[in-house]
């Protein structure tokens, strides 16, 4: 009994030390729990080493014992593992497709516009040639003007005004701002400030500026994180201007004064 307590307490001390170290190194909390679990597992193994050995078995009894042991172990492992959150590639693919779609549409629109411009330029050249032919006495009547070039049907329509807020919220999820910021009590992991009251401090334009250039404002009390550039400055590259406006507009509606959102200090 004394031995069990001794080994359990060694396990606990090691486990707590591991959690402390991994927390200091900013490991995700799942890992911290895993390290603790491993220390406890180690303690359990050492306790088992002290356990009295099992009676020797033979014949059918030994076979049944082995099978039962194996089945129990498998059940524990399989059901335990399936309780963890599962990685779903379809989920990730959906996210990537969502980010890529407007970009693709934009390049297609660009191509269509270039073609239209080239057709128009050619049209001008033909007209100029006709004028010259006439002046040379070709005498051919100028035909009626060419039909106007149809507008590109690929141009995506802007999201309806009512969907704008939804788009903003969607971008919050898509760009994974929640990884660092708590909002409505969700997400965060203590890396960045809670944003529930950001609408009381910043206008839509100022939030846009913060997203496009994270160095432009500094959250009070987050000097170190601001200096280290903890908030990524990739959003101006990976987000459409419309998406940035949507997320800023959506965030500016958060004016929950009971949440302690730090004051943004203008830097640029
Ligand atoms: C990797 C972590 C991280 C991600 C991802 C992140 N931020 Fe930040 N953000 C921070 C940190 C840290 C601060 C505080 C330091 C600073 O002001 O730069 C901050 C500050 C802010 C502030 C100012 C808050 C205040 O009270 O002054 C706003 C607004 C903001 N972030 C919006 C966003 C939005 C919107 C996104 C997603 C598009 C996002 N952040 C993604 C880490 C992050």
Boltz pocket constraint, residues with backbone or C-beta under 6 A from the ligand:
constraints:
  - pocket:
      binder: B
      contacts: [[A, 171], [A, 172], [A, 175], [A, 176], [A, 177], [A, 178], [A, 179], [A, 180], [A, 181], [A, 191], [A, 192], [A, 193], [A, 194], [A, 195], [A, 198], [A, 207], [A, 210], [A, 211], [A, 214], [A, 215], [A, 217], [A, 218], [A, 219], [A, 220], [A, 222], [A, 225], [A, 226], [A, 230], [A, 231], [A, 232], [A, 235], [A, 247], [A, 261], [A, 262], [A, 263], [A, 264], [A, 265]]
      max_distance: 6.0
